[in-house]
């Protein structure tokens, strides 16, 4: 069974409000379920701001509720000067006494690296204790970790049970998570109520996905009208929703065409694998566009180069279709640069052996002569990696510089990445970091992955493991396999040598 990452950025957006609005922002499912929930406070006893000395006195006497409350007030600057060190000191005091709400909030701090080193494994232990103490927020957090497959081995059954327990307490994010899990196809055995709910969900909501998570779009239905209706429903979303879906929400341009297709194309230009994948599938199926296998391949190949293994799966299937091969051959004869690019790259990537290496290289160079941007970038990649040609970094940079001059954001990112090495002066690294950050905000998944690497290694900025994890996660959620591998590596580097934290591959 396939299900998208449900963790989203729930743990990363822990907001410490300057106005003492003690909230945790929890974007649980990317785009779909943006929630804002309060930091859990002790219901009894309650301390007023004017009784700070009483609160401190009770905390010093060992009252765990007072210790926890004092910790939050130091953390948020509520009645006390902000002091993260003191906040951690007092919350640990409450944690040592196993106060469930303190264990949960300390888990949040560990997962976010707030005042303590980032440690999702210790956070898991605290969530688990608080969950067993029937705290719905902790049950919800623990369920997400069971789905994430990074801290512990993925276990949908345990996640479902925890979501259900939290939902019984009327915890809204858990109720929504439960529905999302069921919509993704999960049906617990021997649970007739779940089956009934699933039928009701299917009747009320025809779309299995609401955030255009392209790795799970179902275009395989034999009835074209179903796929077309699916696409049209997605494109009924408003301008801002679509920008968010395609990862270009930070682009501000009054001249942007607000039609869905235009936004999709803009996102593709800016390096969105989601948009490229969707365009490839639309051309393949003839939805909104005339069916065109070559243009389908052009977009899918670019998505694959940006880390989308799903695009590679579709390409491999297309290569086995005789109609696909014939159309490429026909257009190559006509010197169509899209066709020359497609056939050359399909060969270079090993999807087909219809061409000799020198023939595919010649086709790519002909497309480059026609100023075909994807071909220019691809030729740069071949020289950078030493594929089909002798490795030559300088030539790679020359080609990417040319593509950049034609407006390619991907080429700009690759140029920056090539310049981020040990010999680069510190000032230049800072400038390159700032550029990559802007490109990341404009929707480039490649830039997000590079940005994560910069935060992880402290290149052009201060080392920040938490932000590295955050951007690796965002990029991996968008389909970039390399980013996911880096994310998993960061977890593995601090993974305890403990049986419960070993990750086993389990087919669902």
C-alpha positions as CSV (number, residue, x, y, z in Angstrom):
1,X,0.0,0.0,0.0
2,X,1.3,3.5,-0.9
3,X,0.6,6.5,1.3
4,X,2.3,9.8,1.2
5,X,4.3,11.3,4.1
6,X,1.7,12.2,6.8
7,X,4.3,13.8,9.0
8,X,4.5,17.0,6.9
9,X,6.1,19.7,8.9
10,X,4.1,19.1,12.1
11,X,7.1,19.2,14.4
12,X,9.1,21.9,12.6
13,X,6.8,24.8,13.0
14,X,6.9,25.2,16.7
15,X,6.0,28.9,17.1
16,X,7.3,30.8,20.1
17,X,5.2,33.9,19.8
18,X,6.6,37.2,21.0
19,X,3.0,38.1,22.2
20,X,3.1,35.0,24.4
21,X,0.6,33.1,22.2
22,X,1.8,29.7,23.3
23,X,0.9,27.7,20.2
24,X,2.3,25.0,18.1
25,X,1.7,25.3,14.4
26,X,1.1,21.8,13.0
27,X,0.9,21.5,9.2
28,X,0.1,17.9,9.6
29,X,-0.6,16.8,6.0
30,X,1.3,19.0,3.6
31,X,-1.1,21.8,2.4
32,X,-4.3,19.9,3.5
33,X,-4.4,20.0,7.2
34,X,-3.0,23.3,8.5
35,X,-3.9,23.4,12.2
36,X,-2.9,25.5,15.2
37,X,-3.0,23.9,18.6
38,X,-2.0,25.1,22.0
39,X,0.9,24.1,24.0
40,X,-0.5,21.8,26.6
41,X,-0.7,23.4,30.0
42,X,-1.5,21.9,33.4
43,X,-5.2,22.2,34.1
44,X,-4.5,22.4,37.8
45,X,-3.2,24.3,39.6
46,X,-3.4,27.6,37.7
47,X,-0.9,30.3,38.3
48,X,-1.6,34.0,37.5
49,X,1.1,36.3,36.2
50,X,1.2,38.4,39.3
51,X,2.0,35.3,41.4
52,X,5.3,34.6,39.8
53,X,7.1,34.3,43.1
54,X,4.6,31.7,44.3
55,X,5.1,29.8,41.1
56,X,8.9,29.8,41.5
57,X,8.6,28.8,45.1
58,X,6.3,25.9,44.3
59,X,8.6,24.8,41.5
60,X,11.6,24.9,43.9
61,X,9.6,22.7,46.3
62,X,9.3,20.1,43.6
63,X,5.7,20.7,42.3
64,X,5.9,19.3,38.7
65,X,3.0,21.4,37.6
66,X,4.7,24.5,38.8
67,X,8.0,23.4,37.2
68,X,6.3,22.8,33.9
69,X,4.4,26.1,34.0
70,X,7.6,28.0,34.9
71,X,9.4,26.3,32.0
72,X,6.8,27.5,29.5
73,X,6.8,31.0,30.9
74,X,10.6,31.2,30.6
75,X,10.3,29.8,27.1
76,X,7.7,32.2,25.9
77,X,8.6,35.2,28.0
78,X,5.2,35.2,29.7
79,X,5.6,37.0,33.0
80,X,9.3,36.2,33.0
81,X,12.2,37.3,30.8
82,X,12.7,34.8,27.9
83,X,15.4,32.3,29.0
84,X,15.6,29.1,27.0
85,X,18.3,27.6,29.4
86,X,16.0,28.1,32.4
87,X,13.0,26.8,30.5
88,X,14.9,23.6,29.7
89,X,16.1,23.3,33.3
90,X,12.6,23.5,34.7
91,X,10.9,21.3,32.1
92,X,13.5,18.6,32.7
93,X,12.6,18.8,36.4
94,X,9.0,18.1,35.5
95,X,10.0,15.4,33.0
96,X,12.0,13.7,35.7
97,X,8.7,13.4,37.7
98,X,7.0,12.0,34.6
99,X,4.4,14.7,34.2
100,X,2.7,13.7,30.9
101,X,2.3,17.2,29.5
102,X,5.9,18.0,30.4
103,X,7.1,14.8,28.6
104,X,5.1,15.8,25.5
105,X,6.3,19.4,25.4
106,X,9.9,18.3,26.0
107,X,9.4,15.9,23.1
108,X,8.4,18.8,20.9
109,X,11.5,20.7,22.0
110,X,13.7,17.7,21.3
111,X,12.2,17.2,17.8
112,X,12.6,20.9,17.0
113,X,16.0,21.3,18.6
114,X,14.7,24.1,20.9
115,X,17.3,24.7,23.6
116,X,18.5,21.1,23.2
117,X,20.2,19.1,20.4
118,X,17.8,17.8,17.8
119,X,17.0,14.2,18.8
120,X,13.8,12.6,17.3
121,X,14.6,9.4,19.1
122,X,14.5,10.8,22.6
123,X,11.4,12.8,21.4
124,X,9.8,9.5,20.5
125,X,10.4,8.1,24.0
126,X,8.7,11.2,25.5
127,X,5.8,11.1,23.1
128,X,5.3,7.4,23.9
129,X,5.1,7.9,27.6
130,X,2.7,10.9,27.3
131,X,0.6,8.8,24.8
132,X,0.4,5.9,27.3
133,X,-0.9,8.5,29.8
134,X,-3.8,9.2,27.4
135,X,-2.7,12.6,26.1
136,X,-4.4,13.0,22.7
137,X,-1.7,15.4,21.4
138,X,1.0,12.8,22.2
139,X,-1.0,10.0,20.7
140,X,-1.3,12.0,17.5
141,X,2.4,12.9,17.5
142,X,3.4,9.2,18.1
143,X,1.1,8.1,15.3
144,X,2.8,10.4,12.9
145,X,6.2,8.9,13.8
146,X,4.8,5.4,13.1
147,X,4.0,6.5,9.6
148,X,7.2,8.4,8.9
149,X,9.4,5.4,8.7
150,X,12.4,7.4,10.0
151,X,12.4,7.0,13.7
152,X,10.8,3.6,13.9
153,X,9.7,1.1,11.3
154,X,6.5,2.2,9.6
155,X,3.4,0.6,11.3
156,X,0.1,1.7,9.9
157,X,-1.9,-0.4,12.3
158,X,-0.3,1.3,15.4
159,X,-0.7,4.7,13.7
160,X,-4.4,4.0,13.1
161,X,-5.0,2.9,16.7
162,X,-3.3,6.0,18.0
163,X,-5.2,8.3,15.7
164,X,-8.4,6.6,16.7
165,X,-7.6,7.0,20.4
166,X,-6.8,10.7,20.0
167,X,-9.9,11.2,17.8
168,X,-12.1,9.8,20.6
169,X,-10.9,12.8,22.7
170,X,-12.2,15.1,19.9
171,X,-8.7,16.1,18.9
172,X,-9.5,17.5,15.5
173,X,-6.1,16.9,13.8
174,X,-6.4,13.3,14.8
175,X,-9.9,13.1,13.3
176,X,-8.7,14.5,10.1
177,X,-5.6,12.3,10.1
178,X,-7.8,9.3,10.5
179,X,-9.9,10.3,7.4
180,X,-6.8,10.9,5.4
181,X,-5.4,7.5,6.3
182,X,-8.6,5.8,5.2
183,X,-8.8,7.8,2.0
184,X,-5.3,6.6,1.2
185,X,-6.6,3.0,1.0
186,X,-5.9,1.7,4.5
187,X,-8.6,-0.6,5.9
188,X,-7.9,-2.2,9.3
189,X,-9.0,-5.9,9.4
190,X,-12.2,-6.8,11.1
191,X,-13.3,-3.3,11.5
192,X,-16.7,-2.9,9.8
193,X,-17.1,0.7,11.0
194,X,-14.0,1.6,9.1
195,X,-15.4,0.0,6.0
196,X,-18.6,2.0,6.3
197,X,-16.7,5.2,6.9
198,X,-14.6,4.5,3.9
199,X,-17.7,4.1,1.7
200,X,-19.1,7.4,3.1
201,X,-15.8,9.2,2.4
202,X,-15.8,7.9,-1.2
203,X,-19.3,9.1,-1.7
204,X,-18.6,12.5,-0.4
205,X,-15.1,12.9,-1.9
206,X,-14.4,11.5,-5.3
207,X,-10.7,12.6,-5.3
208,X,-8.4,10.4,-3.4
209,X,-5.8,13.2,-3.2
210,X,-6.4,16.8,-2.4
211,X,-2.9,18.2,-2.6
212,X,-1.8,16.9,-6.0
213,X,0.8,14.7,-4.5
214,X,2.0,13.5,-7.9
215,X,3.5,10.2,-6.7
216,X,0.0,9.0,-6.0
217,X,-2.1,10.5,-8.8
218,X,-4.1,7.7,-10.4
219,X,-4.0,8.2,-14.2
220,X,-4.4,4.4,-14.8
221,X,-8.2,4.3,-15.0
222,X,-9.2,3.0,-18.4
223,X,-11.9,5.7,-18.6
224,X,-10.3,8.8,-19.8
225,X,-13.2,10.9,-18.5
226,X,-12.4,9.9,-14.9
227,X,-8.8,11.2,-15.2
228,X,-9.9,14.3,-16.9
229,X,-12.6,15.0,-14.3
230,X,-9.9,14.5,-11.6
231,X,-7.6,17.1,-13.2
232,X,-10.4,19.6,-13.7
233,X,-11.5,19.3,-10.1
234,X,-7.9,20.0,-9.0
235,X,-7.8,23.0,-11.3
236,X,-10.9,24.4,-9.7
237,X,-8.7,25.6,-6.9
238,X,-8.1,29.3,-6.7
239,X,-4.9,31.1,-7.7
240,X,-3.2,31.0,-4.3
241,X,-4.1,27.4,-3.7
242,X,-2.6,26.3,-7.0
243,X,0.6,28.3,-6.3
244,X,0.9,26.5,-3.0
245,X,0.3,23.1,-4.5
246,X,3.0,23.5,-7.1
247,X,5.5,25.0,-4.7
248,X,5.7,28.6,-6.0
249,X,3.6,30.3,-3.3
250,X,6.4,32.8,-2.6
251,X,6.5,34.1,-6.2
252,X,5.1,37.6,-6.3
253,X,4.5,38.9,-9.8
254,X,1.4,40.9,-10.8
255,X,2.0,39.9,-14.4
256,X,1.5,36.2,-13.7
257,X,-1.4,34.6,-15.7
258,X,-3.8,33.3,-13.1
259,X,-5.1,30.4,-15.2
260,X,-4.3,26.9,-13.8
261,X,-2.3,25.8,-16.9
262,X,-0.2,28.9,-16.8
263,X,0.6,28.4,-13.1
264,X,1.5,24.8,-13.9
265,X,3.9,25.9,-16.6
266,X,5.4,28.6,-14.4
267,X,6.0,26.1,-11.7
268,X,7.6,23.7,-14.2
269,X,10.0,26.5,-15.4
270,X,10.9,27.2,-11.8
271,X,12.0,23.6,-11.2
272,X,8.9,22.0,-9.7
273,X,9.0,18.2,-10.3
274,X,5.3,18.1,-9.4
275,X,4.4,20.4,-12.2
276,X,6.8,18.7,-14.7
277,X,5.4,15.3,-13.8
278,X,1.8,16.5,-14.2
279,X,2.5,18.1,-17.5
280,X,4.1,14.9,-18.7
281,X,1.1,12.8,-17.7
282,X,-1.3,15.4,-19.3
283,X,0.5,15.2,-22.6
284,X,0.7,11.4,-22.4
285,X,-3.1,11.1,-21.8
286,X,-4.2,14.0,-24.0
287,X,-5.8,15.9,-21.2
288,X,-6.0,19.7,-21.8
289,X,-3.4,19.2,-24.6
290,X,-3.2,17.2,-27.8
291,X,-1.7,13.8,-27.0
292,X,2.0,14.1,-27.6
293,X,4.4,11.4,-26.4
294,X,7.5,13.5,-27.1
295,X,6.4,16.4,-25.0
296,X,5.3,13.9,-22.3
297,X,8.9,12.5,-22.3
298,X,10.5,16.0,-22.2
299,X,8.6,16.9,-19.0
300,X,9.0,13.5,-17.4
301,X,12.7,13.4,-18.1
302,X,13.1,16.8,-16.4
303,X,11.1,15.6,-13.4
304,X,13.3,12.5,-13.2
305,X,16.4,14.6,-13.3
306,X,15.0,16.6,-10.4
307,X,14.8,13.4,-8.4
308,X,11.4,12.0,-9.2
309,X,11.7,8.2,-9.4
310,X,8.0,8.0,-10.2
311,X,8.6,9.9,-13.4
312,X,11.3,7.3,-14.2
313,X,8.8,4.5,-13.7
314,X,6.4,6.1,-16.2
315,X,9.2,6.7,-18.7
316,X,10.3,3.1,-18.5
317,X,6.7,2.0,-19.3
318,X,6.5,4.5,-22.2
319,X,9.7,3.2,-23.8
320,X,8.1,-0.2,-24.1
321,X,5.3,1.3,-26.2
322,X,5.9,1.1,-29.9
323,X,3.8,4.2,-30.6
324,X,6.0,6.2,-28.3
325,X,9.2,5.1,-30.1
326,X,7.7,5.6,-33.5
327,X,6.6,9.1,-32.7
328,X,10.1,10.1,-31.4
329,X,11.7,8.6,-34.5
330,X,9.4,10.5,-36.8
331,X,10.1,13.8,-35.1
332,X,13.9,13.2,-34.9
333,X,13.9,12.9,-38.7
334,X,12.3,16.3,-38.8
335,X,15.0,17.7,-36.5
336,X,12.6,18.3,-33.7
337,X,14.8,19.3,-30.7
338,X,12.3,17.9,-28.1
339,X,12.5,14.5,-29.9
340,X,16.3,14.6,-30.2
341,X,16.6,15.5,-26.5
342,X,14.1,12.8,-25.4
343,X,15.8,10.0,-27.4
344,X,19.3,11.1,-26.4
345,X,18.5,11.3,-22.6
346,X,16.5,8.1,-22.6
347,X,19.6,6.4,-24.0
348,X,22.0,8.1,-21.6
349,X,19.8,7.1,-18.6
350,X,19.7,3.5,-19.8
351,X,16.0,3.4,-20.5
352,X,16.6,2.3,-24.0
353,X,19.4,0.8,-26.1
354,X,17.9,1.7,-29.5
355,X,20.8,4.2,-30.1
356,X,24.5,3.9,-29.8
357,X,26.1,6.3,-27.3
358,X,27.7,8.4,-30.0
359,X,24.4,8.7,-31.8
360,X,22.6,9.9,-28.7
361,X,25.3,12.4,-28.0
362,X,25.1,13.7,-31.5
363,X,21.4,14.2,-31.2
364,X,21.8,16.1,-28.0
365,X,24.4,18.4,-29.5
366,X,22.1,19.1,-32.4
367,X,19.3,20.0,-30.0
368,X,21.8,22.3,-28.1
369,X,22.6,24.0,-31.4
370,X,18.9,24.8,-31.6
371,X,19.2,26.5,-28.2
372,X,17.0,23.8,-26.6
373,X,17.3,24.6,-22.9
374,X,16.7,21.1,-21.5
375,X,19.4,19.7,-23.9
376,X,21.9,22.4,-22.8
377,X,21.4,21.5,-19.1
378,X,21.6,17.8,-19.9
379,X,24.8,18.1,-21.9
380,X,26.2,20.0,-18.9
381,X,25.2,17.1,-16.6
382,X,26.9,14.6,-19.0
383,X,30.2,16.5,-18.8
384,X,29.8,17.0,-15.0
385,X,29.3,13.3,-14.4
386,X,31.5,12.0,-17.2
387,X,28.6,10.1,-18.9
388,X,29.1,9.5,-22.6
389,X,31.9,12.1,-22.6
390,X,35.1,12.7,-20.7
391,X,34.4,14.4,-17.4
392,X,34.9,18.2,-17.7
393,X,33.6,20.4,-14.9
394,X,34.5,23.6,-16.8
395,X,32.5,22.6,-19.9
396,X,29.6,21.6,-17.7
397,X,29.6,25.1,-16.1
398,X,29.8,26.7,-19.6
399,X,26.7,24.9,-20.7
400,X,24.8,25.7,-17.5
401,X,25.9,29.4,-17.8
402,X,24.4,29.4,-21.3
403,X,21.1,27.8,-20.1
404,X,21.0,30.3,-17.2
405,X,21.3,33.2,-19.7
406,X,18.2,31.8,-21.4
407,X,16.3,32.0,-18.1
408,X,16.8,28.5,-16.7
409,X,16.4,28.3,-12.9
410,X,17.6,24.8,-12.8
411,X,20.9,25.7,-14.5
412,X,21.3,28.6,-12.0
413,X,21.0,26.1,-9.1
414,X,23.4,23.7,-10.7
415,X,26.0,26.5,-11.2
416,X,25.6,27.5,-7.5
417,X,26.0,23.9,-6.4
418,X,29.1,23.5,-8.5
419,X,30.6,26.6,-6.8
420,X,29.9,25.4,-3.2
421,X,33.3,23.8,-2.5
422,X,36.0,24.1,0.1
423,X,38.0,26.6,-2.0
424,X,35.2,29.1,-2.3
425,X,35.8,32.2,-0.1
426,X,33.4,32.6,2.9
427,X,31.9,35.8,1.5
428,X,31.1,34.1,-1.8
429,X,29.6,31.2,0.0
430,X,27.2,33.6,1.9
431,X,26.2,35.2,-1.4
432,X,25.6,31.8,-3.0
433,X,23.6,30.7,0.0
434,X,21.4,33.7,-0.3
435,X,20.8,33.1,-4.0
436,X,19.9,29.4,-3.4
437,X,17.5,30.4,-0.6
438,X,15.6,32.7,-3.0
439,X,15.5,30.0,-5.7
440,X,14.2,27.6,-3.0
441,X,11.4,30.0,-2.1
442,X,10.4,30.2,-5.7
443,X,9.7,26.5,-5.9
444,X,12.9,24.8,-7.1
445,X,13.1,21.4,-5.4
446,X,16.7,21.1,-6.4
447,X,17.4,24.4,-4.6
448,X,15.6,23.2,-1.5
449,X,17.8,20.1,-1.4
450,X,20.9,22.3,-1.8
451,X,19.7,24.6,0.9
452,X,19.3,21.7,3.2
453,X,22.8,20.6,2.5
454,X,24.1,24.2,3.3
455,X,22.3,24.1,6.6
456,X,23.6,20.6,7.4
457,X,27.2,21.5,6.7
458,X,27.2,25.1,7.6
459,X,28.0,26.4,4.1
460,X,27.4,30.1,3.8
461,X,25.3,30.1,7.0
462,X,25.4,28.8,10.5
463,X,25.1,25.0,10.8
464,X,21.5,24.2,11.6
465,X,20.6,20.5,11.6
466,X,16.9,21.1,12.2
467,X,16.6,23.4,9.2
468,X,18.6,20.8,7.2
469,X,16.1,18.1,8.2
470,X,13.2,20.4,7.4
471,X,14.3,21.3,3.8
472,X,15.4,17.7,3.1
473,X,11.9,16.6,4.2
474,X,10.2,19.2,2.0
475,X,12.2,18.2,-1.0
476,X,11.7,14.5,-0.4
477,X,7.9,15.1,0.0
478,X,8.0,16.7,-3.5
479,X,9.5,13.5,-4.9
480,X,13.2,14.1,-4.7
481,X,14.7,10.7,-3.8
482,X,18.2,12.2,-3.2
483,X,16.8,14.5,-0.6
484,X,15.0,11.6,1.1
485,X,18.3,9.6,1.2
486,X,20.0,12.6,2.8
487,X,17.2,12.9,5.3
488,X,17.4,9.2,6.2
489,X,21.2,9.6,6.5
490,X,20.8,12.4,9.1
491,X,18.5,10.2,11.2
492,X,20.9,7.2,10.8
493,X,23.9,9.2,12.0
494,X,22.3,9.7,15.4
495,X,20.2,6.5,15.5
496,X,20.6,4.7,18.9
497,X,21.9,1.1,18.8
498,X,18.6,-0.1,20.0
499,X,16.3,-2.7,18.5
500,X,13.2,-0.5,18.7
501,X,14.8,2.1,16.4
502,X,16.0,-0.3,13.7
503,X,14.1,0.3,10.4
504,X,12.9,-2.8,8.6
505,X,11.5,-2.8,5.1
506,X,8.0,-4.1,5.3
507,X,5.7,-4.5,2.3
508,X,2.2,-3.4,3.0
